[in-house]
Amino acid sequence: MSKYWNKKINEAEPYVAGEQPKAGVKIIKLNTNENPYAPSPKVAESLAQFDISELRLYPNTDGGELVQAIADREGVKPTQVFCGNGSDEVLALCFQAFFEKEGNTDLPVLTPEFSYSFYPVYESFYDIRAKKIPLREDFRLDASDYAGVPNCGIAIANPNAPTSRAISLDDIAFICKSNPDSVVIIDEAYAYFAEPYETAVSLLPEFPNLCVVRTTSKSYSLAGLRIGYAIASEELIEGLKRARDSFNSYPTDRLAQKIAAVAIRDEEYHKKCRERLIATRKYTEDALRALGFTMPESAANFVFAKPPKGVPAGLLYKKLREKGILVRYFDKDVLRDYLRITIGTDEEMRALAEACTEEIKNVQNS
């Protein structure tokens, strides 16, 4: 608390990011859903060729070649693409542009009961009413729960975080069709890791109220670059631009635009890393289940795993941390029974399985 902060900042409950260890500390980092592999080699080539004199100039407001690369990849018009400083900023602008404040409406934004923990932060910070829609058994989202519920908008992560489950395109179409006057945000931060891969972008011609949000942080290995984007109707993109230009007209810098465009265009490398990670995820699921863990079938680059009976997730989290293995633990509600474990390299996941084996035996023998 501070006498110098305004009421909003004094009352704010900011998002808490996963732990970032200090440089030089040797750990296995499986807590923030980063990609274990380097970005496309073409990124290094682009960096070497970058003319630093360009940095004296402001970047292209609308993203320039980055927007064109995304449009080409997704088969949409450049006017249907919006870029921001990470998908978190893009999502924040979506909440500002499309959802009404409490003083302007009694209607809430609908989000899953357990989902990306930045959503409630946005709702609180922007004074937006919220209604959490319960998930069904095994964290399953039922699309019918989003029909007939008055709202001023809907935000769904697909695949969901931290539960790792995905819904089908038919479910998304049903939600959009059931809420024609509301913007439906589908946050596809982890969509490329689903098997098979499906994207709600294919539904855009049918639903002008649909907004798909993506990031280059996960599947493109560019978490340190901070590039996110939205793909939607031109009407929704124009709304995002109005929100952006009322806050910061230059959210993405020249260097980031160029590097992200290069990475997005290298489809062969992207596919190879995706397939490699999916194979490692399968190994991890099998290895953890063999130890007695239970978990939903993952469509993301992480698993949401419940340790075997008698082994508290919070305790296992601490024991793994002592061994230099960081995973994510959410000490609230039902989530406290689970660990969210990012998929790393094969070597890292074998080390995780070995550490879990040892600690589970210690607990069970104590």
N, C-alpha and C positions, 0 to 999 in steps of 0.2 A: 504494500500500500504506500502511496505517496501523495502528499498534498499538492504536488505539481502535476500529477496525472489527472486527466478528466475522468468523469464517472464511468464512461465506457471502458477505459483502460484499467481502471481500478477493479472493475467487476469481471474483466475478461478472463477466460480460462483457455489459454493458448494451446494449440496442438503441440504434443510432445513427440519429437522425432526419435527414431531409434538411436541408440548410443553410437557415437563415432569415436573410436579409440584414438589416442594420440599417435602421431607418427613415430615409427620405430618400435612400437609394441607389437610383438608377434602374436597374432590371434587368428582364429578362423571366424570370419565375419559372416554370419548367416541370419542377421537380424533386420536388414533394411531392404531386402528384395532387389539388391543390385545384381547385375549380370556378372558372372565370374570370368567372362571372357572379354578380351580387349575389343574396342570398336573396329570397324572395317579398316584394313590396312590402307585403304584409299584416303582415310582421314589424315593419316600421317603425311601422305603425299600432298594433300591439300594444304595442310599447315605449312609445309616446307615451301610451297609456292605462293603463300599468301603475301600480298603486298601491304606491308605495315603502314604505308602512307594512307591507305584507305581509312585507317582508324581516326584520322583527323576529321572525317565526315560522319554525319549522322547516318544511321542505318536506314534501309528502306522500311517505311512505317508498316507496310502490309506484308513484309516477308520476302518479296522478290522471288529469287530462284528457289528458296525453300518452299514457298507456297506452290510454285509450279511443280516441284518434285513431288510434293504430297498429292497434288491434283492428278498428276500423271499416274502415280502409283494407285490411287483410289478410283480413278475413272470419273472424276467430278470436275467441275469448272473451278478455276482459281478463286472466283468470287464466292465459292462455297467453303473456303478454308480460312481459318483465323489462327494466328500463332501468338504464343505468349511465353513468358518466362517460367517454363515448367507447367505441367498440367494443373498444379495447385493454383497458380495465378489464373489460368483459363477457367477453372471451376469457380474460383472466387468471383470472376467477372460474370460468369453465368448466373450465379446466385444474385448478384447485383442487378443484372440486366433483365432477368426473366421472372423473378419471384418478388412478390409484394411484401412490404414491411407490415408489421402488426397494425400500425395506425391506419393503413390503407385497406386492410382486409382482415376478415376473421378466419380466412382459409389458410390451412397449413401446407407446407411442403411435405410430401410423403417420401420417406426413406426406409430402407430395411432396418429392423430392430438392431441388428449387428452389421455394421458396414464400415466404410472408411471413416476413421475418427476425425477427419477434418470437416465432415459435413455438419456435425453439431456445432463446431467452432464457427463456421460461416453463419449458421442460423442464429447463433447468439450474437455474434459481432454485428450482423446486419439487421438485427431485430426482426427476424422472420419466424413466424410460428412454425412449429414442427410437429409432425405426427409419425411415430415409429410403427411400422407395420411388422408384426411378429413373423418370424420365420417358422416354417413347419419342421417336422422331425428331421434330424440330421442336417439342420441349417438350410433346408430347401426353401427357395422362394417360390410362392404360388402366385402366378400372375393374376388370378381371379381376385386376390385380396386387394388389388389396386383398381378394381372396377367399382363404380358406384360410391366412392369415397370422395366427398367434396375436397378440393385442393386448389392451390395456386401454382402447383408444379410438382414434379417428381424427379428424384435423383437416385439412380441405381448404378452401383459398380458391377460390371459384368466382364469377367468373373469377379465375384464379390471378395472384398477384403475385410476381415482376415480369414473368412471361412473357406475360400478357394473354389467355391462352387459357381457354375455358370448356368444361365437360363438360355433357352433356345430363341432363335429369331422369331418363331411363331409366338412365343410368350411376349417378346418385345413389341411385335406388331399388335398383339391383343391389347397391351397396355396403352400404346399410342392411340389405337382406335377407340378405346374406352374413355380416353381423356383428350378429345380433340381441341379443347380450349386451353390446355395446359402444355407447357414445354416439358418434354420428357428427356432428361439428360441420361445418356448411357455412357458411363465412364469405363472406357476400354483399356485401362492402363496395362492389363495383363492378357488381353484378348489373344495376342499372337501365340501364347503358350497353350491355348486350348487345342485339343485333338479330337475331331478335326477343327481347323480354324474357321471361324465364322465371324463376320462383322456386321453390325447394324447399319453400316454405310449403305448396304444394298437395299435398305428399306426407305432411304431418303426420298426417292421419287414419289413414294406413296404417302409419306407422312411429313408435312411441312413443320410439324411441331416437334420433330425429333432432332436432338443435338448429340452427336457422338464426340466424346473427348478422348484424346490419346496423349501419349508421352513418348519421347525418345529415350527416357531414362532406363527402361527395363530391357526390352528386346534389342534395342540398338546400342546398349552399353554406353549411354551418354548421360548418366545421372549427374555428372559433374558439369555438364554443359548448360542444363536448364532450358530445354525446349519442349513445350507442349503445344497441342493444337486442337482445334475443334473443326468438325466437318458437319455442315448443316445446310439448310435452305439459305438463299441469299438474304431473306428477310431476317433470319436469326443472326446471321453473320454481321449484318449491318447493325443490329442491336448491340452485339459484342463490341464492335468498333466504337460505337457511341459511348459505351461504358469505359473502354480503354482510353479514349481520347479525352475523357473527363478526369483521368487519373495520371496516365503516363503514355504518351504517344510513341515512345521508343522502347518497348519492353524487351525486344530481342536485338542483340548487337550484331554487327556485320560479320564478325568471325564465327559466331554461333550459327548464324543463318547459313553460311557457306558450308561449315562442317556437317551440320545436320542434313543439308541437302545431299551432300556426297554420300553420307551413310545410308540415307533412304533409297538412293538410286542403286546402291550395291545390293541388289536383291539376292544374288547367289550366296554372298557371305552371310547375310541375314538368315537365310533359310538353313544354312549349315549349322550356325550357332543355335538356332531354334531347335532343330532336330537333335542336336547333341544334348541340349538341356532337358528336353522331354525324355530322352532315354535315361538320363541320370535321375530325373524325378521318379521314373518307374522303378529304378533300382532302390531309391530311397524309400518309397512307399512299401515295397516288398520287404526291405530290411527292417523297417520300423514295425510293420505288422507282425513279422516273425518274432519280434521282441514283446508283442502284446499290446502295441499301440493300436488305437482305432482312429480313423480319420475319414472325412468325406473324400470322394474321388476328386483329385485336384485338376483344375483347368488353368492353373497359374504357375508362376515360377517359385512357388512355395507350397508347403503342405501345412495343414492345420491339424496337429496331432495331439491326441489325448494319451498320456502315458498309461501303462497297465495299472490295474487296480492295486491300490495300496502305495502308489508312487505319486505323491503330489507334484503337479506341474511346476509350482513355484519352487519347490525344493530341487527338482531336477534342473530347472533354469539356473539356480545358484551354483549347483555342483558343476554344470557344464561351463559356466562362466569361470569358475576356479581353475578349470582345465584349459582355459583360453579359447573356449568356443562360445560365441555370442549368438543367442537366438532371441526371439521377441516373446515377452510374457505380458499379458494384459490382466492386471489384478482387479477385475470387476465382473460382476454378474456371472453368467455361465462361462464366459471366456476364460476365467481363471483356472479352469480345468484343462486348458489346452496350451500348447506351444506353437507359435508360428515359426516355421523353419524354412529359411530361404534355401533354394537349391544352388549349391556351389559346384565346384569341380568334382569329378569322380573321387579324387584323393580326399577332398574335404568331407565328402559325404560318408566315405568309409571310416574316416576318423570320428565323425559324429556317431556312427553306428557302434563303433568300438567303445566310445566313451559312454554311450547310453547303456550298452550291455554291462559295463563295469559298475556304473552307478545304480542301475536297477538291481543288480545282484547285492550290492552293498545295502540298499534299503530293505530288500526282502530278507536278508540274513541278519538284520539288526534287531 
